[in-house]
Amino acid sequence: MKLATIKNTNQDGQLVLVSEDLKDYVEVGDLATTLQDALDLWPAIEEKLLIRYEALNALELTDINKVSDAEFMAPLPRSWQWLDGSLFLNHGTLMQQAFHLEPIEGADSYPLVYQGAGDSFLSGSAPIIAPSEQVGIDFEGEFGVIVGDIPMGSSADYALGQIRLIVMLNDISYRALGPREMKTGFGFVQAKGPTSFAPFAITPDELGRHWHNGRINLPLDVYRNDKWFGSPEGSQMYFGFHELIAHVAKTRPIKAGTVFGSGTVSNADVTKGQACISELRAKEMIATGKPQTEFLKSGEIVHMQVLDQRGKTVFGEIKQHVTVENTDV
């Protein structure tokens, strides 16, 4: 199934089902008003949603609307919990080499993860509003999953079965603010802007063979101002999402609607490019001793999408303009 949220007067929007070809949608308010509602009720309504989805694809419903007429929010506009991992070890390795850092002990034994802000997720078309160009505005192309209820101590195998939906996201970062916060050991706060999401969340079966062992086996295409920036493969994720989830669940239960991120998609193959500016700058530092590529400036455009084997978009697109806006009040 493909699910999305259309904008209305509610902060959490209106849940809809989107057709397989991404042309049509239908509201499902009789089953669940919002995506969070659907996740809370998932065991009871999953089959009903699937029946409605199949009827939508067969054009057997009378209340079908056009996707082109809708204004989409993030699939889950706000979440009780947003946990972002660093599951592509190549990214960390490059950072260590570029900045002459000591390797993180145990980074290949358990996944790194921090808790971010889930109270205000952006749509894939919302502007990136930064306080200043001096904060080092960067994008991070990532995959993510949204889960059902997971008890404390759950295994990775159990966690895999509780992955309800897969998403694509841009984890906006302010690189000039990161080093100080990393030194504190308390995680990121100021160094992260609101995370933006492509409009369509999909169930794992929609990916077919491209969903394997808790990984999305497709490239994430990233463009900066319409110029290709990278197409790193999701298959190179060192830890699967199920392993990240089980790691977090070791000491606490995880509630339905929690969102997990993969961290920047990163490949050792340099021909794949990269999914964030910071990684390209790290490669430049390793090669020449100093970074050459600047971070984002006001007016620039970030564009991301994932295409399947037929060249069709999987999650819809993220296309954001950068805006600098001092919001002091």
Buried (B, 14 or more C-beta within 10 A) or exposed (E): BBBBBBEBEEEBBBBBBBBBEBEBBBBBEEBBBBBBBBBBBBEEBBEBBBEBBEBBBEEEEEEBEEBEEBEBBBBBBBBBBBBBBBBBBBBBBBBBEBEEEEEEEEBEEEBBBBEBBBEEBBBBBBEBBBBEBEBBBBBBBBBBBBBBBBEEEBEBEBBBBBBBBBBBBBBBBBBBBBEEBEEEEEBBEEBBBBBBBBBBBBBBEBBEEBBEEBBBBBBBBBBBEEEEBBBBBBBBBBBBBBBBBBBBBEEEEBBBBBBBBBBBBBBEEEEBBBBBBBBBBBBBBEEEEEBEEEBBEBEBBBBBBBBEEEEEBBBBBBBBBBEBEEEEE
